[in-house]
Amino acid sequence: MAEERLQNILSHAGVASRRAAASLVEAGRVTVDGVIVREPGARFDPASGIRILVDGKPVGATEPHRTIMLYKPVGVLSSMSDPFGGRTVADLIRGQVSERLVPVGRLDKDSEGMLLLSNDGNLTLKLTHPRYSHEKTYVVRAAGRWSDDKLKILQGPVTMPDGYVTRPAPVRVIEPARNNVTTLEFKLGEGRKRQIRYMCSAAHLVVISLKRVAVGKVALDPSLKPGEWRDLTPGELAMLA
């Protein structure tokens, strides 16, 4: 009997990345033979005839791939549900999108900018796994006395509070300090939680605003306002493949 973790079964079926699939399970959106399962590591044999549903839709059912670009506003969670009742990106697309989309990666509640949502498991994997080298670009306004030495600190490596050491990253000044506020561009190939904020803290800078402006070679559509979204074009999808 070849049992697999539930989150892996969902990932292999193209529902979402393993991390996103785990979030779906924990949110109570997955049933196995009519029973809600909230443990991503619960093991099942996918060849045994079990019936798995996500949001009431059977896993493996044909659904066209769809990926959208959303301008996530500050204060909105990059998840499809929140047990504490906070506003999520699901609220921004509810009633407008029939496909079962999940966020590709995450963007902190206090940050804004480009967030992709997709039901294409392969694309999600490529965009979230470091080995595929899809850099994410951020524009950051940081407060604090500026010096060139701080740029060297930001470029890393930087030790995070949990002991993780970030990889060196391209960071440049795009607008010199004015009233002790410097505008910086970060390009990250990894996405640790609140990484840029900790990098700035290591340089004795405080993030005032953080905006993701590109994923790989695909830039945030300048016509989108916070809370708005649109489908990716075939050309943009090709750039992410």
Protein Blocks (a to p, Z undefined) as FASTA:
>chain_A
ZZddfklmmmmnomacfklmmmmmmnopaceehiacfbfkbccdfknopacdeehiaehi
acddddddddddehiacbfbdfkopacfklmmgokambdcddehjddfkbgcjddddfbf
klmmmmmpmklopacddddddeddddfklmmmmnopaddfkopacdddddddfbdceehi
acdddddfbdcehklmmmmmmnopacfbdcdfbehjbccdfkbcghiacdddfklmmmmZ
Z
